[in-house]
Amino acid sequence: MKYYGAWGENHIREKTNARSSPFPIEIKSSTTFHRDFFTSLRRFGELNSASEGGCLVYGGDKETEGEGIRTLNYKHISRLFA
């Protein structure tokens, strides 16, 4: 995973190497949560047994973690890289 932001190259490299397995992120513009949003994240996990759950980023306020999938408001996406 690569993340480009306001940090220097060393920081980007550190975050890139922080996870040893794939970590899928689904981004939706909806402010209403729908369980269907997890479909592609679950499918990714079925196809890649080495993946680490995943994260749904969307416009709503409900933030949870269940079934190995984290739900985050887009304003808090930086938490994925901390």
N, C-alpha and C positions, 0 to 999 in steps of 0.2 A: 504494500500500500504506500502510495506517495501522497504527501500533503504539502502543498505550497502555500505559504502564508508570509507573515511578517518576520519569521525567524530566519536565522542564518542557516547556511547549508549543513553545518554540523548537527543542528537541532533536527532538521528534516531527516538526516540519515539516522539519527538515534530513534526517531519515531518510526521510520520505515522498518527498522530492524527490531522493534519492540515486540512484534508478534511473529511467532515462528510458523503459524498456520494462517490460511486465508480467513478473512473476517468480512463477510458481506454487509454492505450498507444499502438499504432501500430508502430513497428519498421521495416523499409525496408532498404535494402542495396543499392537500386537504387539511382543514382544521377539525374535521370530525374523524374520529378513529373508527376503522373498520377492520375486523379480524382478517378479512381477505387480504389486507396489506402484507400479512405474514406468508402468503402463499409462495412467492418467489424465494423468500429467505429459507423456508422449509425445503423447497425443491433444491436449492443450492446445497443445503446440508445433505440431502439424499444423494446427490451426484458427487459430492466431495466430502468423504468421511473425515478428512483432516481439518475441516473448517471449524471455527469457534463460534457457534451460535450465530450472532448477527445483530444488527441494529436497524430499527425503523426510525427515520427522522421525518417529522411532519410538522404541520402548523398548529396542532392542538396543544393543550396544556397538560394532558394526562401523561405522566411519565412513570413507567413500570418496568419490571423485568420478570419475565416468565417464559418457560419453555426454552430457556437459553437465549431468548431474544430480548434485547433492551429496546424500550420505546423512549424517544427523546424529542423534546421541542427543538426546532431548528436553531433557536437562540442559544441553546446549550450544546451545540455540536462540538465545541472545543473540548468538552469533557471526554470525548473519544480519544483525543490525542494528548491527554494530560498524563 
